[in-house]
Amino acid sequence: MEQHNIQDHLIRQKELIKYRLKKLNDKQNEIKSKCLVMRENTMKKYKEMQRVLEEDCRITLSLLEIEETATVHALDDLIDTNCVLLKDIEWQLNQGLMDNGLKPVERVTMFDNRVQELLRTTDPGLVKLDEAKADQLLGLTNNLLLFIRSQIPIAKRLLKTYSTEVILDPTTAHPKLIISSAGDCATFTDVWQDVPEDKGRFDTTLNVLSLQSWDSGRHYWEVDVSEKLYWELGLTYPSISRKGQKEDCWLGRHADSWCLEYFDGDYNAWHGGTAHPLPISTCFRRIGILCSFYGGLVTFLGVDSMTPLYSFCTGTFTDALHLALCPGHDLQGTNARPIKICQS
């Protein structure tokens, strides 16, 4: 190829790359703009819901306050009536039942009649709150609360749409792991299992991989880690080392896997041999894992409160991914519980 042809060719290649860069930048700006609009719209809806609830709360409390004011006022009137008669009797006592044109028996009878009438007309049982309506109001409020709770967290319902079926592959499980017949549970046993030799089986680290692998789309799983003192879970390329003592077999200690580790109250996110300590003290019962191939994203969440724990933004995955679990040793019975994939 002649010199000028080579130059023309390189110029065209340069222009192609520049055009692609422009398209990529345009796409990036488009995504940022769309995400901004989505965030703003979401915040607007939440603020509208907040305003509606606050207004409904104000009206409800106002109705209760009106009822309270009326009943308290009625009781004030009855108290005043009693006080008036009480003062009359005390005055008579202080005056020594002086002659006021009535015989003593007549005066006693008069006061007796007034007292009896007073007791009849000022019976506290005559003043009542509309408790039936109040209970109905509280019931309706509780129903509203239950309905709202059934609808949230919205993020969890969204993530559930990415839920992907997964089964553990017993041929990859360390011989001291018992995999359930349903393939959803891994339990440590101190007894070395009589299992077939397999090149894909972990022989040192207590890992097991999923039978399935994924190379596109978005996926979400939840793992039950309740009552466990130690565990590891994450995603890995099939190229993860399976044999020997080297740390390459451990989740997150190399570039082939992403891991969340928990031990005795401490969380660490691992990738590329680097630990990222997490300032979290909550002992979550379920851990969620979200994987998006579109953005090279691996996110761990505390499902109990839908708390984002850590996100790895890889950019582009270079291979298919397997779910990976490690239930850990039983630690003298303190960590004997299995680690289990939640199917719902």
C-alpha positions in Angstrom: 0.0 0.0 0.0 1.4 3.4 -1.0 2.2 6.0 1.6 -0.6 8.3 0.7 -3.1 5.4 0.7 -1.9 4.4 4.2 -2.4 7.9 5.4 -5.9 8.1 3.9 -6.7 4.8 5.5 -5.5 5.9 9.0 -7.4 9.2 8.6 -10.6 7.2 7.9 -9.9 5.0 10.9 -9.3 8.1 13.1 -12.6 9.6 11.9 -14.4 6.3 12.7 -13.1 6.3 16.2 -13.9 10.0 16.7 -17.4 9.3 15.5 -17.8 6.4 17.9 -16.5 8.5 20.8 -19.1 11.1 19.9 -21.8 8.5 19.9 -20.6 7.1 23.2 -20.5 10.6 24.8 -23.9 11.3 23.4 -25.2 8.0 24.9 -23.6 8.8 28.3 -25.2 12.2 28.3 -28.6 10.7 27.3 -28.4 8.2 30.1 -27.5 10.9 32.7 -30.3 13.0 31.5 -32.9 10.2 31.6 -31.7 9.2 35.1 -32.0 12.7 36.3 -35.6 12.9 35.0 -36.4 9.6 36.6 -34.9 10.7 40.0 -36.8 14.0 39.8 -40.1 12.3 38.9 -39.7 9.7 41.7 -38.9 12.3 44.3 -41.9 14.3 43.1 -44.2 11.3 43.6 -42.8 10.6 47.0 -43.3 14.2 48.0 -46.9 14.1 46.7 -47.6 11.0 48.8 -46.0 12.6 51.8 -48.2 15.7 51.3 -51.4 13.5 50.9 -50.6 11.6 54.1 -49.7 14.7 56.1 -53.0 16.4 55.0 -55.0 13.3 55.9 -53.3 13.1 59.2 -54.1 16.8 59.9 -57.8 16.3 59.1 -58.0 13.1 61.1 -56.4 14.7 64.2 -58.6 17.8 63.8 -61.7 15.6 63.9 -60.4 13.9 67.0 -59.6 17.3 68.6 -63.1 18.6 67.8 -64.6 15.5 69.5 -62.3 16.0 72.5 -63.1 19.7 72.8 -66.8 19.0 72.8 -66.7 16.3 75.5 -64.3 18.2 77.7 -66.5 21.3 77.5 -69.5 19.2 78.4 -67.7 17.9 81.4 -66.6 21.4 82.4 -70.3 22.4 82.5 -71.2 19.5 84.7 -68.3 20.2 87.0 -69.4 23.9 87.3 -72.9 22.8 88.2 -71.6 20.5 90.9 -69.4 23.3 92.2 -72.3 25.7 92.5 -74.4 23.3 94.6 -71.3 22.4 96.7 -70.8 26.1 97.5 -74.5 26.5 98.4 -74.2 23.6 100.9 -71.0 24.9 102.3 -72.6 28.4 102.8 -75.5 26.8 104.6 -73.1 24.9 106.8 -71.1 28.1 107.6 -74.3 30.0 108.4 -75.4 27.3 110.9 -78.6 26.5 109.0 -79.9 30.0 109.8 -83.6 30.6 109.5 -84.5 31.6 105.9 -88.2 31.0 106.1 -87.9 27.2 105.8 -88.0 24.7 108.5 -84.7 22.7 108.9 -86.4 19.5 107.6 -87.6 21.4 104.6 -84.1 22.8 103.9 -82.6 19.4 104.2 -85.2 18.0 101.9 -84.6 20.8 99.4 -80.9 20.2 99.3 -81.5 16.4 99.2 -83.7 16.9 96.1 -81.1 19.2 94.5 -78.3 16.8 95.1 -80.3 13.8 93.8 -81.2 15.8 90.7 -77.6 16.9 90.3 -76.3 13.3 90.6 -78.9 12.2 88.1 -78.1 14.9 85.5 -74.3 15.0 85.9 -73.6 11.3 85.7 -70.1 11.0 84.0 -71.4 8.1 82.1 -73.7 10.5 80.2 -70.7 12.1 78.5 -69.1 9.8 76.0 -66.6 9.9 73.2 -67.8 8.4 69.9 -65.4 5.5 70.5 -67.0 3.4 67.9 -66.2 6.0 65.3 -62.7 6.5 66.8 -62.1 2.7 66.6 -63.4 2.7 63.0 -61.0 5.6 62.2 -58.1 3.8 63.7 -59.0 0.7 61.8 -59.1 2.5 58.5 -55.8 4.1 59.3 -54.3 0.7 60.2 -55.6 -0.7 56.9 -54.0 2.2 55.0 -50.7 1.4 56.8 -50.9 -2.3 56.0 -51.7 -1.4 52.3 -48.7 0.9 52.1 -46.4 -1.7 53.7 -47.7 -4.3 51.2 -46.6 -2.0 48.4 -43.1 -1.1 49.7 -40.3 -1.3 49.4 -40.9 -0.5 45.8 -37.2 -1.1 45.0 -37.6 -4.7 46.2 -40.5 -5.3 44.0 -38.6 -3.9 41.1 -35.6 -6.1 41.9 -37.8 -9.1 42.1 -38.6 -8.7 38.4 -34.9 -9.5 37.7 -35.1 -12.7 39.8 -33.4 -15.6 38.1 -33.7 -19.2 38.9 -30.5 -20.8 40.2 -29.4 -24.2 41.4 -26.2 -25.1 43.1 -23.9 -27.5 41.2 -22.8 -30.4 43.5 -19.9 -31.3 41.2 -18.2 -28.0 42.2 -18.9 -28.3 46.0 -16.1 -28.8 48.4 -16.3 -32.4 49.8 -17.2 -31.0 53.3 -20.3 -29.3 51.9 -23.7 -31.0 51.7 -25.8 -29.7 48.9 -29.5 -30.2 49.3 -31.5 -32.3 46.8 -33.2 -29.1 45.6 -29.8 -27.5 44.9 -30.7 -24.4 47.0 -28.8 -25.0 50.2 -25.2 -25.6 51.3 -24.3 -27.0 54.7 -20.9 -27.6 56.2 -20.1 -31.0 57.7 -16.9 -32.0 59.4 -17.1 -35.4 57.6 -15.3 -35.6 54.2 -18.0 -36.6 51.8 -17.5 -39.6 49.4 -17.9 -37.6 46.2 -16.6 -38.2 42.7 -13.3 -36.5 41.8 -14.0 -33.6 39.5 -11.7 -31.0 38.0 -14.2 -28.4 38.7 -14.6 -29.3 42.4 -13.1 -27.0 45.1 -10.7 -29.0 47.3 -9.6 -26.4 49.9 -12.0 -23.5 50.1 -15.6 -24.3 51.1 -17.1 -23.0 47.9 -19.9 -24.1 45.6 -20.9 -22.6 42.3 -24.3 -22.4 40.5 -25.0 -24.8 37.8 -26.2 -22.0 35.6 -24.1 -19.1 34.3 -25.2 -15.8 32.8 -23.6 -13.6 30.2 -26.2 -10.9 29.5 -29.1 -9.0 31.0 -30.0 -8.2 34.6 -30.2 -10.8 37.4 -31.1 -10.8 41.1 -30.9 -13.4 43.8 -31.5 -13.4 47.6 -29.5 -15.6 50.0 -30.6 -16.5 53.5 -27.7 -16.0 55.9 -29.7 -15.8 59.1 -28.1 -17.0 62.4 -24.7 -17.4 60.8 -21.4 -16.0 62.2 -19.4 -16.3 59.0 -20.2 -16.6 55.3 -19.1 -15.4 51.8 -21.1 -15.0 48.7 -20.8 -13.4 45.3 -20.2 -13.9 41.6 -17.3 -15.4 39.7 -16.1 -16.3 36.3 -15.8 -20.0 35.6 -12.0 -19.5 35.5 -11.7 -19.2 39.3 -9.1 -21.6 40.6 -10.5 -24.7 42.3 -7.5 -26.6 43.6 -4.8 -26.0 46.2 -4.1 -23.6 49.1 -3.5 -20.4 47.0 -5.8 -17.5 47.6 -6.9 -17.5 44.0 -9.4 -20.1 45.1 -11.0 -17.6 47.6 -13.9 -15.4 46.5 -12.9 -11.8 45.7 -9.1 -12.4 46.2 -8.5 -12.0 42.5 -9.9 -10.3 39.4 -12.2 -13.2 38.6 -14.8 -12.8 41.3 -16.7 -10.3 43.4 -17.6 -11.1 47.0 -19.3 -9.9 50.2 -17.9 -11.4 53.4 -19.3 -11.4 56.9 -17.5 -12.5 60.0 -18.7 -11.8 63.6 -20.3 -8.5 62.9 -17.9 -7.2 60.3 -18.6 -6.9 56.6 -16.0 -6.6 53.8 -16.5 -6.4 50.0 -13.7 -8.1 48.1 -12.5 -7.9 44.5 -9.0 -8.1 43.0 -7.5 -9.1 46.4 -8.6 -5.7 47.9 -10.9 -5.6 50.9 -13.4 -2.8 51.3 -14.5 -2.6 55.0 -18.2 -1.6 55.3 -19.3 0.7 58.2 -22.4 -1.5 58.9 -23.4 -3.1 62.2 -26.7 -4.6 61.2 -26.8 -8.4 61.1 -28.9 -8.9 58.0 -30.9 -12.1 57.6 -31.0 -11.9 53.8 -28.4 -10.6 51.3 -29.4 -9.6 47.8 -27.1 -9.7 44.8 -27.9 -7.6 41.7 -25.9 -8.2 38.5 -26.3 -6.0 35.4 -24.3 -6.9 32.3 -25.2 -3.6 30.7 -23.1 -1.6 33.1 -20.8 -4.3 34.5 -22.5 -3.9 37.9 -22.4 -6.1 40.9 -24.4 -4.8 43.9 -24.9 -6.3 47.3 -27.9 -5.3 49.5 -29.2 -6.0 52.9 -32.7 -7.2 52.0 -34.2 -6.8 55.4 -34.2 -3.0 55.0 -33.2 -2.9 51.3 -29.9 -1.2 52.3 -27.3 -0.9 49.6 -24.1 -2.4 51.0 -21.5 -2.1 48.2 -21.4 -1.9 44.4 -18.6 -2.9 42.1 -18.8 -1.0 38.7 -16.6 -3.3 36.5 -17.5 -1.6 33.2 -17.6 -4.8 31.1 -17.6 -8.4 32.1 -15.2 -10.6 30.1 -17.0 -13.9 30.7 -20.1 -15.6 31.9 -20.8 -15.4 35.7 -21.7 -18.0 38.3 -23.3 -17.4 41.6 -20.8 -18.5 44.3 -21.5 -19.4 48.0 -19.3 -20.3 51.0 -21.1 -21.2 54.3 -17.9 -21.4 56.2 -16.8 -23.8 58.9 -19.2 -24.5 61.7 -16.9 -22.8 64.3 -17.7 -25.2 67.1 -21.4 -25.1 66.3 -21.8 -21.3 66.2 -21.9 -21.3 62.4 -23.7 -24.6 61.8 -26.6 -23.1 59.9 -26.7 -23.6 56.2 -26.5 -20.9 53.6 -29.6 -21.0 51.4 -30.8 -19.5 48.1 -34.3 -17.9 48.6 -36.8 -18.9 45.9 -39.3 -16.1 46.7 
